[in-house]
Amino acid sequence: MLIKGYDEGPLVAGESLLARPGFWSNYLMPMCGDGSSTTRAVPEWFGDDGADTDALSEILFDPERWPVLRVPAEDGPGAVVIFRNMVGEYGIDYLLTHPGRSHAQQIASWEGDLSGTGLTWEELVRIADAPSPAVDGVEDAAARLLLVLPLVTDSDVPESAPARLSAALTSVGALQDTVLGTAERLLARLTRRSRHDPTWGSPLSGS
């Protein structure tokens, strides 16, 4: 697979991995806390078990194959999530695709925390809710929201955010009795390191 604007690694389509047990625990568990909590995130919060999570990690983090998850949006910018499995420099890279542009724009990376430019909650929801069936990629709104979730940089998300996130997590298999707590932990961790400044130009505008 080739992505114009991203010249690294042996890229492969990774959308089929979303349906595999262990995907969401691998992707979201590292974002559930900063180490100060006495309650450590576990795969079961996402409906997975440790064996499935470990088995899928060997595929997700294979240096010979870097999974790419495309989140195209209709009539607006979309996102691309890339598992950058470079030996000694593992991370997740986030790109935006803009209508009318042939090249993607890398805006952020996750390496234990987000570096780069993120998006507001409203921008995340706009991407999640506007799939483009004409382009290969993830169409399910819940999965789309969870894939772009690490980009949120609002220090004060709407009151409706935990419920929306809980519904998305439930949709992909998270446990009902712990899902709200999982959603709140994710939002607390992600918003606590907010870098959004209202004077900055949003990457969605192409600025």
C-alpha atoms as a printed R data frame, in Angstrom:
    type eleno elety resid chain resno       x       y      z
1   ATOM     1    CA   MET     A     1   0.000   0.000  0.000
2   ATOM     2    CA   LEU     A     2   1.158   3.523 -0.821
3   ATOM     3    CA   ILE     A     3  -0.012   6.731  0.852
4   ATOM     4    CA   LYS     A     4   1.098   9.947 -0.777
5   ATOM     5    CA   GLY     A     5   2.601  12.169  1.886
6   ATOM     6    CA   TYR     A     6   3.803   9.256  4.022
7   ATOM     7    CA   ASP     A     7   7.001   7.632  2.859
8   ATOM     8    CA   GLU     A     8   7.801   5.247  5.712
9   ATOM     9    CA   GLY     A     9   7.394   1.541  6.188
10  ATOM    10    CA   PRO     A    10   5.797  -1.542  4.621
11  ATOM    11    CA   LEU     A    11   2.163  -0.397  4.777
12  ATOM    12    CA   VAL     A    12  -0.691  -2.897  4.589
13  ATOM    13    CA   ALA     A    13  -4.460  -2.467  4.809
14  ATOM    14    CA   GLY     A    14  -5.494  -3.148  8.405
15  ATOM    15    CA   GLU     A    15  -9.246  -2.605  8.472
16  ATOM    16    CA   SER     A    16  -9.958  -6.346  8.772
17  ATOM    17    CA   LEU     A    17  -8.120  -6.365 12.116
18  ATOM    18    CA   LEU     A    18 -10.905  -4.353 13.760
19  ATOM    19    CA   ALA     A    19 -13.053  -7.478 13.950
20  ATOM    20    CA   ARG     A    20 -10.332  -9.540 15.619
21  ATOM    21    CA   PRO     A    21 -10.529 -10.120 19.391
22  ATOM    22    CA   GLY     A    22  -7.868  -8.050 21.107
23  ATOM    23    CA   PHE     A    23  -7.775  -5.110 18.718
24  ATOM    24    CA   TRP     A    24  -9.421  -2.484 20.910
25  ATOM    25    CA   SER     A    25  -7.579  -3.498 24.062
26  ATOM    26    CA   ASN     A    26  -4.270  -3.196 22.181
27  ATOM    27    CA   TYR     A    27  -5.241   0.170 20.765
28  ATOM    28    CA   LEU     A    28  -6.946   1.859 23.702
29  ATOM    29    CA   MET     A    29  -5.541   0.325 26.905
30  ATOM    30    CA   PRO     A    30  -2.366   2.463 26.820
31  ATOM    31    CA   MET     A    31  -4.606   5.535 26.747
32  ATOM    32    CA   CYS     A    32  -6.652   4.625 29.821
33  ATOM    33    CA   GLY     A    33  -4.376   6.016 32.502
34  ATOM    34    CA   ASP     A    34  -1.144   7.752 33.372
35  ATOM    35    CA   GLY     A    35   0.073   5.299 35.979
36  ATOM    36    CA   SER     A    36  -1.252   7.245 38.957
37  ATOM    37    CA   SER     A    37  -4.463   5.247 39.235
38  ATOM    38    CA   THR     A    38  -4.606   2.243 41.524
39  ATOM    39    CA   THR     A    39  -6.846   0.521 38.966
40  ATOM    40    CA   ARG     A    40  -4.867  -0.747 35.996
41  ATOM    41    CA   ALA     A    41  -6.578  -1.104 32.614
42  ATOM    42    CA   VAL     A    42  -7.197  -4.704 31.569
43  ATOM    43    CA   PRO     A    43  -8.298  -6.280 28.262
44  ATOM    44    CA   GLU     A    44 -11.581  -7.374 29.826
45  ATOM    45    CA   TRP     A    45 -12.729  -3.741 29.888
46  ATOM    46    CA   PHE     A    46 -12.918  -4.012 26.087
47  ATOM    47    CA   GLY     A    47 -14.497  -7.460 26.011
48  ATOM    48    CA   ASP     A    48 -11.152  -9.142 25.281
49  ATOM    49    CA   ASP     A    49  -8.981 -11.569 27.192
50  ATOM    50    CA   GLY     A    50  -5.250 -11.477 27.712
51  ATOM    51    CA   ALA     A    51  -4.502 -14.338 25.328
52  ATOM    52    CA   ASP     A    52  -6.348 -12.713 22.410
53  ATOM    53    CA   THR     A    53  -4.736  -9.372 23.155
54  ATOM    54    CA   ASP     A    54  -1.246 -10.871 23.196
55  ATOM    55    CA   ALA     A    55  -1.855 -12.874 20.034
56  ATOM    56    CA   LEU     A    56  -3.104  -9.894 18.048
57  ATOM    57    CA   SER     A    57  -0.291  -7.666 19.283
58  ATOM    58    CA   GLU     A    58   2.121  -9.827 17.300
59  ATOM    59    CA   ILE     A    59   0.228  -8.869 14.136
60  ATOM    60    CA   LEU     A    60  -0.451  -5.234 14.982
61  ATOM    61    CA   PHE     A    61   3.163  -4.504 15.909
62  ATOM    62    CA   ASP     A    62   4.952  -6.566 13.259
63  ATOM    63    CA   PRO     A    63   7.937  -4.554 11.910
64  ATOM    64    CA   GLU     A    64   7.488  -6.252  8.534
65  ATOM    65    CA   ARG     A    65   3.848  -5.137  8.102
66  ATOM    66    CA   TRP     A    66   2.522  -1.783  9.317
67  ATOM    67    CA   PRO     A    67  -1.308  -1.868  9.540
68  ATOM    68    CA   VAL     A    68  -3.123   1.130  8.085
69  ATOM    69    CA   LEU     A    69  -6.690   1.997  9.093
70  ATOM    70    CA   ARG     A    70  -8.442   4.475  6.845
71  ATOM    71    CA   VAL     A    71 -11.298   6.659  8.092
72  ATOM    72    CA   PRO     A    72 -12.465   8.474  4.949
73  ATOM    73    CA   ALA     A    73 -15.134  11.128  5.331
74  ATOM    74    CA   GLU     A    74 -17.714  12.225  2.815
75  ATOM    75    CA   ASP     A    75 -17.524  15.895  1.808
76  ATOM    76    CA   GLY     A    76 -14.761  16.694  4.301
77  ATOM    77    CA   PRO     A    77 -11.389  15.744  5.760
78  ATOM    78    CA   GLY     A    78 -10.845  12.141  6.821
79  ATOM    79    CA   ALA     A    79  -8.166  10.426  8.880
80  ATOM    80    CA   VAL     A    80  -5.596   7.655  8.508
81  ATOM    81    CA   VAL     A    81  -4.159   5.692 11.436
82  ATOM    82    CA   ILE     A    82  -0.796   3.975 10.889
83  ATOM    83    CA   PHE     A    83   0.934   1.563 13.262
84  ATOM    84    CA   ARG     A    84   4.523   2.741 12.832
85  ATOM    85    CA   ASN     A    85   6.312  -0.486 13.732
86  ATOM    86    CA   MET     A    86   9.851   0.758 13.296
87  ATOM    87    CA   VAL     A    87  12.243  -1.187 15.517
88  ATOM    88    CA   GLY     A    88  13.193   1.074 18.413
89  ATOM    89    CA   GLU     A    89  10.773   3.793 17.286
90  ATOM    90    CA   TYR     A    90   7.323   2.293 17.644
91  ATOM    91    CA   GLY     A    91   4.384   4.677 17.577
92  ATOM    92    CA   ILE     A    92   1.056   5.414 15.938
93  ATOM    93    CA   ASP     A    93   0.942   8.134 13.293
94  ATOM    94    CA   TYR     A    94  -2.180  10.112 12.480
95  ATOM    95    CA   LEU     A    95  -2.761  11.674  9.077
96  ATOM    96    CA   LEU     A    96  -5.544  13.793  7.637
97  ATOM    97    CA   THR     A    97  -6.798  13.505  4.092
98  ATOM    98    CA   HIS     A    98  -8.339  16.585  2.522
99  ATOM    99    CA   PRO     A    99 -10.831  16.656 -0.365
100 ATOM   100    CA   GLY     A   100  -9.151  17.710 -3.565
101 ATOM   101    CA   ARG     A   101  -5.655  16.942 -2.290
102 ATOM   102    CA   SER     A   102  -3.643  13.951 -3.419
103 ATOM   103    CA   HIS     A   103  -1.304  13.978 -0.419
104 ATOM   104    CA   ALA     A   104  -2.166  13.138  3.186
105 ATOM   105    CA   GLN     A   105  -0.979  15.452  5.968
106 ATOM   106    CA   GLN     A   106   0.595  13.973  9.098
107 ATOM   107    CA   ILE     A   107  -0.661  15.965 12.072
108 ATOM   108    CA   ALA     A   108   0.223  13.905 15.147
109 ATOM   109    CA   SER     A   109   1.848  10.802 16.612
110 ATOM   110    CA   TRP     A   110   1.208   8.745 19.718
111 ATOM   111    CA   GLU     A   111   4.244   7.508 21.643
112 ATOM   112    CA   GLY     A   112   2.934   7.225 25.177
113 ATOM   113    CA   ASP     A   113   1.246  10.586 24.647
114 ATOM   114    CA   LEU     A   114   0.119  12.690 21.718
115 ATOM   115    CA   SER     A   115   2.581  14.964 19.978
116 ATOM   116    CA   GLY     A   116   1.460  17.285 17.227
117 ATOM   117    CA   THR     A   117  -1.847  18.958 16.493
118 ATOM   118    CA   GLY     A   118  -5.108  17.374 17.596
119 ATOM   119    CA   LEU     A   119  -8.776  18.031 16.943
120 ATOM   120    CA   THR     A   120 -11.759  19.200 18.957
121 ATOM   121    CA   TRP     A   121 -14.447  16.768 20.075
122 ATOM   122    CA   GLU     A   122 -16.848  18.247 17.535
123 ATOM   123    CA   GLU     A   123 -14.321  17.672 14.755
124 ATOM   124    CA   LEU     A   124 -13.859  14.051 15.838
125 ATOM   125    CA   VAL     A   125 -17.614  13.471 15.827
126 ATOM   126    CA   ARG     A   126 -17.914  15.084 12.395
127 ATOM   127    CA   ILE     A   127 -15.368  12.657 10.979
128 ATOM   128    CA   ALA     A   128 -16.939   9.670 12.753
129 ATOM   129    CA   ASP     A   129 -20.431  10.428 11.509
130 ATOM   130    CA   ALA     A   130 -19.586  11.073  7.848
131 ATOM   131    CA   PRO     A   131 -18.305   7.815  6.290
132 ATOM   132    CA   SER     A   132 -17.568   7.765  2.581
133 ATOM   133    CA   PRO     A   133 -18.755   4.430  1.116
134 ATOM   134    CA   ALA     A   134 -17.082   5.318 -2.180
135 ATOM   135    CA   VAL     A   135 -13.608   5.049 -0.601
136 ATOM   136    CA   ASP     A   136 -12.026   1.980  1.021
137 ATOM   137    CA   GLY     A   137 -11.903   2.246  4.786
138 ATOM   138    CA   VAL     A   138 -13.815   1.911  8.050
139 ATOM   139    CA   GLU     A   139 -17.532   2.715  7.742
140 ATOM   140    CA   ASP     A   140 -18.873   1.881 11.217
141 ATOM   141    CA   ALA     A   141 -19.389   5.123 13.150
142 ATOM   142    CA   ALA     A   142 -18.422   3.617 16.525
143 ATOM   143    CA   ALA     A   143 -15.142   2.221 15.230
144 ATOM   144    CA   ARG     A   144 -14.420   5.470 13.409
145 ATOM   145    CA   LEU     A   145 -14.885   7.494 16.588
146 ATOM   146    CA   LEU     A   146 -12.625   5.190 18.598
147 ATOM   147    CA   LEU     A   147  -9.900   5.257 15.961
148 ATOM   148    CA   VAL     A   148  -9.690   9.060 15.934
149 ATOM   149    CA   LEU     A   149 -10.310   9.418 19.695
150 ATOM   150    CA   PRO     A   150  -6.590   9.834 20.591
151 ATOM   151    CA   LEU     A   151  -6.605  13.077 18.594
152 ATOM   152    CA   VAL     A   152  -9.043  14.832 20.931
153 ATOM   153    CA   THR     A   153  -7.479  17.963 22.421
154 ATOM   154    CA   ASP     A   154 -10.479  19.599 24.073
155 ATOM   155    CA   SER     A   155  -9.780  20.404 27.700
156 ATOM   156    CA   ASP     A   156 -13.542  20.560 28.287
157 ATOM   157    CA   VAL     A   157 -15.481  18.061 26.190
158 ATOM   158    CA   PRO     A   158 -19.299  18.265 26.042
159 ATOM   159    CA   GLU     A   159 -21.336  16.634 28.800
160 ATOM   160    CA   SER     A   160 -22.608  14.196 26.183
161 ATOM   161    CA   ALA     A   161 -19.103  12.908 25.394
162 ATOM   162    CA   PRO     A   162 -18.911  10.087 28.011
163 ATOM   163    CA   ALA     A   163 -22.269   8.687 26.891
164 ATOM   164    CA   ARG     A   164 -21.304   8.868 23.211
165 ATOM   165    CA   LEU     A   165 -17.968   7.221 23.918
166 ATOM   166    CA   SER     A   166 -19.599   4.556 26.114
167 ATOM   167    CA   ALA     A   167 -22.015   3.688 23.303
168 ATOM   168    CA   ALA     A   168 -19.124   3.354 20.854
169 ATOM   169    CA   LEU     A   169 -17.177   1.121 23.240
170 ATOM   170    CA   THR     A   170 -20.239  -1.054 23.873
171 ATOM   171    CA   SER     A   171 -20.743  -1.397 20.142
172 ATOM   172    CA   VAL     A   172 -17.269  -2.926 19.711
173 ATOM   173    CA   GLY     A   173 -17.659  -5.309 22.647
174 ATOM   174    CA   ALA     A   174 -16.780  -3.424 25.844
175 ATOM   175    CA   LEU     A   175 -18.442  -4.718 29.004
176 ATOM   176    CA   GLN     A   176 -21.635  -2.972 30.056
177 ATOM   177    CA   ASP     A   177 -20.805  -2.937 33.764
178 ATOM   178    CA   THR     A   178 -17.467  -1.170 33.292
179 ATOM   179    CA   VAL     A   179 -17.947   0.760 30.051
180 ATOM   180    CA   LEU     A   180 -18.784   4.153 31.565
181 ATOM   181    CA   GLY     A   181 -15.731   4.011 33.802
182 ATOM   182    CA   THR     A   182 -13.579   3.047 30.812
183 ATOM   183    CA   ALA     A   183 -14.954   5.970 28.794
184 ATOM   184    CA   GLU     A   184 -14.336   8.392 31.651
185 ATOM   185    CA   ARG     A   185 -10.757   7.136 32.122
186 ATOM   186    CA   LEU     A   186 -10.031   7.563 28.427
187 ATOM   187    CA   LEU     A   187 -11.421  11.092 28.343
188 ATOM   188    CA   ALA     A   188  -9.635  12.068 31.557
189 ATOM   189    CA   ARG     A   189  -6.276  10.886 30.232
190 ATOM   190    CA   LEU     A   190  -6.691  12.370 26.760
191 ATOM   191    CA   THR     A   191  -8.071  15.753 27.792
192 ATOM   192    CA   ARG     A   192  -5.592  16.234 30.623
193 ATOM   193    CA   ARG     A   193  -2.787  16.621 28.096
194 ATOM   194    CA   SER     A   194  -4.774  19.037 25.912
195 ATOM   195    CA   ARG     A   195  -2.732  21.072 23.484
196 ATOM   196    CA   HIS     A   196  -5.610  22.777 21.738
197 ATOM   197    CA   ASP     A   197  -5.371  26.526 21.540
198 ATOM   198    CA   PRO     A   198  -8.410  28.324 20.076
199 ATOM   199    CA   THR     A   199  -6.079  30.738 18.277
200 ATOM   200    CA   TRP     A   200  -4.469  27.918 16.295
201 ATOM   201    CA   GLY     A   201  -5.763  27.071 12.855
202 ATOM   202    CA   SER     A   202  -7.478  23.690 12.797
203 ATOM   203    CA   PRO     A   203  -5.760  21.090 10.596
204 ATOM   204    CA   LEU     A   204  -9.227  20.343  9.213
205 ATOM   205    CA   SER     A   205  -9.194  23.746  7.540
206 ATOM   206    CA   GLY     A   206  -5.931  22.905  5.814
207 ATOM   207    CA   SER     A   207  -4.172  25.778  7.576
